[in-house]
Amino acid sequence: MNQPSQSTISLVSHDEPSWQGILSSAIRDIDALFQYLELPIDTVATGDACIRDFPIRVPRPYLDRIEKGNPNDPLLRQVLPLAEEEQLPPAGFVHDPLGEQAANKVPGIVHKYQGRVLLITNGSCAVHCRYCFRRHFPYEDNRLSTQEWEQALDYIRQRQEINEVILSGGDPLSNNDQRLFKLIDAIEGIPHVTRLRIHTRLPIVIPQRITPSLAQRLADSRLAIVTVIHANHANEIDDKVQHSLLLLKQAGVHLLNQTVLLKGVNDSAQGLIDLSERLFEAHTLPYYLHLLDPVVGAHHFDVSESLALALMDDIRNRLPGFLVPKLVREVAGEGSKTPIFPRLSP
């Protein structure tokens, strides 16, 4: 088992506020958001109904990377509720774009792919991204009692073909250590599970969440740990984020990143190249570049497949292969992510 070094642990300052305190003080009000970022309230047209449906939540470490006074900042666009969200969506935009409700076999379990299962650990995220494909997910039906947690774990225990458990949410790292470690203990007790994958945006939006105690618990696990972070723009990765990812790396965690291709955020080859380079500096490999999941409320972020392919062609010509993410789309009912390749001429 890999052990984090003392030099790694020293990267975390004792003067830092706790991640729980940072999370509890996240901005949840449009007026407070505009005031913090020094934006006139009439700068952009925001949507009142969409805020009620999907509230604002932005922690201050993320806000501090947004350029004040700039309504077009690519990080701001990801969290700013626009009036466009309330427009009638184009055909094909639905509330459950990935068909997850049909795959929600028992409370807490989404089982779509062979050999791996997704465990919904909670319904809470540290940041509310306006393109979120689960913005309409029925989390109220997946808040598990102790008995239901056992039912979810039994679902995994009874299926020998499952060798990987994916912790998702919400964000699994928004659970406190006691709850998270207890869940890891239970998964480690299932002999046929060999990998634990953690999908999280917390190392990006609140890097203080990656504490020495969390890194040590992951280092001590018998499971191979993969953490898939979610960064969409190079500006999201500052020094504190890089330090948090180093702490995970030195704990023996495999670090990957997935990105959503978003209009007005990262829909340029240079922007995606900068992100891949910054990820590599932060000890993380690009993994997936997702076309937008067609969820109601997010159509204004959509980038066409033809533009995505053109961007990928440019990226492949300018980056080594290991820094080029796979362009994919997730299609409800399919047995895996669907790779997107140029169509061959007849």
Secondary structure, DSSP 8 states (H G I E B T S, - for coil): -----HHHHTTS-TTS--HHHHHHT-B--HHHHHHHTT--TTSS-B-HHHHHHS---B-HHHHTTS-TT-TT-HHHHHH--BGGGGS---TT-BS-TT-HHHH--STTEE--STTEEEEE--S--SS--TT-TTTT--GGGG---HHHHHHHHHHHHT-TT--EEEEESS-GGGS-HHHHHHHHHHHHTSTT--EEEEEESHHHH-GGGS-HHHHHHHHT-SSEEEEEEE--SGGG--HHHHHHHHHHHHTT-EEEEEEE--TTTT-SHHHHHHHHHHHHHTT-EEEEEE----BTT-GGG---HHHHHHHHHHHHHHS-GGG--EEEE--TT-SS-EE-------
